[in-house]
Amino acid sequence: MADGKTALVTGGAGFIGSHMVDRLLELDYRVVILDDLSTGKIKNLNSKAVFHHTDITQPAMAEIIQREQPDLVFHMAAQTSVTQSTKDPIGDANANVLGTLRVLEASRRVGVEKIIYSCTGGALYGDPESVPCPDDAKITPVSPYGMSKWVAEQYLYFYYQQYRLHYTSLRYGNVYGPRQDPHGEAGVVAIFSQSMLEGKQPQIFGDGTQERDFVSVFDVVDANIAAIDNGDGKAMNIATGEATSVNRIFELLRSITEYKWDALHGPQRTGEVYRISLDWSRAATELEWSPKIGLEEGLRLTVDYFREFMDLAGNVSGSLGGHPGGSAAGNAASAG
């Protein structure tokens, strides 16, 4: 498949990006990573890839693209926190709109064949009238994050129309799996998994009945690979079509980890969508893609990852004793 081609992954040290890098290397692409390591991690970097420590909002990024001459760009770098976007909408737009615009302009100048863009589903559609939410549902962001990701998608369409820079935009559900940051905002599965394994008490924002569409990172990577040769000029949902409550996620993980305690509950966060799942029928048609990993299997893979990378000798012993108290981090998932 690679034919000696170079694939550039922005955000390639991050959760989804690092899995993307691994898969591309398996397919014999030459892989280049751009990441400022603000949320990405050095331990996620694949040593077989070329790594540039830089920010997509900086002019140096364009110089790197000019030097590396990628054939494909997987644009995954972004500001992804809904809460942070409400606190700093200008910073959010700088990363997600202007950063994307810089990637597009640099890609156009070197003749990139295609950009595959990691967008959001939940934060784009707001609280939809019906679920699963179709790809052509009304765009009604309820946070600056959702707005910035949508504006960036419009720039993709403009560059496609104006310069024939090919693209596919993939609108993810709530992606989860190994390497997700347990200290971030959107990673409720990672947060709960680590907290439970450490014997700490996870916190749910709101009553936990809010529902999300949880999709495995491995299915997301499959969709990105399928988009290399398909889905040109289109945006589509990448999800499962199933709405699962945060309470249900808690109970499944409690069973997998054999955790004994209940969750704490805090106030619901602003800018959050209450209930959403995404119809992925366009991806089925355009990409011949479908989600393969069931929720329980995906949760077990995630817990196994955290077990492997934690010092359980010290941490789990605490979970076998008394009540854990309420000091642990943990929260409900953000939308997409």
N, C-alpha and C positions, 0 to 999 in steps of 0.2 A: 504493500500500500504506500509506503513512504517514498520510494523511487528517489532516494537521496535528498529529499526535501527537508527544509528547516522549518520547525514550528516554534513560535515564540509564545510563551505563556506569561502574561502579566499576573502577578499575584501567585507565582508558582511555588512559593514557600508556604502558602496558606493551606487551609483545610482541603477545599475542593481542588485548588490549583496543583498541589503536590501529587494528588492521585492522578490528575490529568497528565502531569509530567511523566509519572511512572508508566502509564499506559502508552503514551507516545513513544517512549524509549523502547518499550516492548515491541512496538510496531516498526522499529528501526528508523524513526525520525531522528534527525539532529535536533536537539531541543535547547532552546535558550530561555532563561528565566529572568524576568524583571520583577524585583520585589524590594520594597523599602524596609521590610522586616518590622513594620509598625505593629502588625498583627501576625504576620507569617513567622515561622520559626526555622532557625538554622538546622535543627534536627530533622526537619521535613525535606530538606534539600537532597536531591539525588545527585551523587557525585559524578554521574555520567553526563549531566547537563551542564551547559555553560551558564554561570550565574553572574548577573549584574546587580549590585546593590544600589538601586536608584528608585526615585519616586516618579510616577507617571505624569505628575504635574510639572516636572522640571524639564528645561530644555535639553538636558543631557540624555533624556530618554530618546528623543528624536535622533540624536547622534548615534546612539547604540543601534537603533533600528536601521539606520543608514549603513552602519558597519556590518551588521549581522545578516542583512538582506533576507528576512524570513519569507517563506512562501505562504504560510498560514499564521494567523494570530488568534489565540484564544484569550479573549480579554476578560479576565476574572478579577483583577485588582479593583477594589472599591471600598468606600466607606459603607459598612453594612449595618450599623447600629441605628435602629429607629429612634431610640431615646437620644442618642448623640445628635442625630439630625434635627431633632426638635430644639435642642440646646444651641446648636451651631449650624443653622441652615446654610450659611455662606460657606463654611468649611466643607459641608456635605456636598454642595454644588461644585465647589472647586475640585474635589476628588472625582466625583461621579459624572459631572457634565464636562468641565474643562479638561479633566484628565483624559476622559474618553475622546474628546475632540482632538487632543494632542496625539493620541494613539492613531486616530483615523487619518489625520493629516500626514503624519509620518509614514503610515502604511500606504497611503495613496502615492506619496512621492517615490517610494521604492518599488511600487508595483506588486504589492501583496495580492495574492489570488483571492483570499477570502478571510473575513473576520467572523469568528463565532463568539457571540456576546453572551455573557452570563447576566441575565436579567432576573427580575423577581416576579412572582405571580401574585401572592397575597397582598403585598403592599401596593401593587399596581391597581387592582380592582376594588380596593376598599372593602366595604361590607356588601357583597354582591346580592342581587335580588334572588338569584337561584343558585343552588349548588348541586353537582359540581359546576363551577364557573367556566363557561366556554371561552375559547381563545379570542373571540370577537366581542366579548362583553365590554360594556362601557368602562372607560378608564376613569377612575375616581379615587386618586391617591388620598390617603388620610394622614400622611406624614411627609415631611420634606424628603425623606429617603425615597419613598415611592415616587414622588414627583421627579427627583433627580434621575432616577433610573429610567423613567419614561422619557424624559427629555433627551437623555443619551440615546435611547432607542430611536427617537425621531431623527437625530443626527446620522445614525446608521442608514436610515431610509434615505435621507437627503444625499449622502455620499454615494449610495447605490444608484439613485436616479441621476445625479449630476456627473459622477465620475466613473460609474460602473464598478465601484468597489463592492464586491459581492459580500453578502453577510447572511447569517442566520441568527436570530435572537431567541434564546431559550429562557423561558420564564419559569423559574424553579418554584416548586413548593418548598416546604421546610426540609432542607437537606440535613441529613444526619449521618454519622458513621465514625469510623476510626479517624483519629487526628483532629477531630473537632475540638475547639478550645473550650475547656470547662470553666473558663473564667470570662467568657464573652457574654453576649446578650441573647443571641438567637439560638444558642445550642442547648436547648432544654434537655435533650437526651444526654449530652455530654455532662452537663452540670449535675443532673440527677445521678448519673452513673458514678461519677467520681465521689460525690457527696455520700452516697449510700455505701460505697466500698470503703470510704474513710470512716464510716460510722457517724457521719454528721447528718444534720436534719435539713433537707432541701426546703426551699421556700417557693411557693406558688403565688404569683401575683394575680389577684382576683380569686374567684371561687373554684377555678380549675375546670369549669365547664366549657371554656373557650376551646374551639376546635380548629385544628390545622391539618394540612395534608403533608404527611411525613414521607419523604422519598429518600431512598438510600443513595449515598454518594457514588456507589458503584453503578447504579442505574443512570445517574446523572452523567458520569463519564462515558457510558455507552452512548448516550444521546449526543454528546459532543462529538464523538467519533463518527456517528451516523451523519451528523450535520456537515462533515467535510465535503461530501459529494452530493448532498441532498438539502432540500428546504431552502433553496436560494431566495433571498429577498423576503423572507417570511419570519413572523414571530409566532411562537407556539409554546404551550404549557408543557412542562416536564414534571409529572407528578403521578399520583396513584389514583386520583378520583375518589379517595376515601377520606372522610373527615374523622379525625381521632381527637378526643379531648385530652387535655393536659393531665387530668385525673387518671385517664386510662393509661397514658404513658407511665405515670407514676406507679400504678398498680402492676403493670407488666414488668417494669424494672425492679420493683420491690420483690416480685416473685423470682426473677432471674438472679438477683444478688442476695436473696434471702435476708433482706433488710426487714427489721422488726417494727419500725416506728411510723407514725403518720407524718404528713408534711405540715409545715407552717404555712399560713396564708397571710399575704400582705395586700395592700391596696392595688387595684388594677392600674396599669400604666397608661399614660396618654399616648395616642397615636396608634393604638393596637386595634387590629381587626378582630371581631369577636368570633365569627364562624366562617370558614372557607375550605373548600376543596376545589381542585382544578380538573377540568375535562381535558384529557390528553389525546383526544381523537385526531386532532390535526397532526400531531407528532407520529401517530400510528400510520396515517396516510402518507405524510411527506417524508418521514425518516424510516418508516417501517420499524419503529421503536415501540417497545412496551416495557413497563416496569417488571422486573423479574424477581426481586428480593422482597419477600413478605416482611411485615412489620416485626413479628417476633424474631425471625431469623436475623434481620438487620440489627435489632436491639441486642441480641446475643453477641453478634460480631463486635458491636461497639463496647459492650461490657468486657468481653475478652481482651480487647485492646487495652482498656484502662487497667485491667488486672495485670496484664503483662508489664506495663510500664510504671506500676506503682510499687512502692516498698510495702508490701502487704504485711510483712512481719511486724512492723510498727503500727500500721494504720488499722488493720482489721481487728487486732486485739482489742482496740477501743470499742469497736462496734459490737463486741460480744458481751460487753459489760452493761453499765447502767444507761439511763436515758441520755441521749446525746446532747440535749440542749438545743438552743436555737441560733447558734452563731454562724452556721454554715451558709455559704452562698447558694443561690439557685433561683431560677425564675421561669416564668412561662415563656413559651416560644414567641418570637416575633413573627410576623407574617412574611414568609418567603425570604 
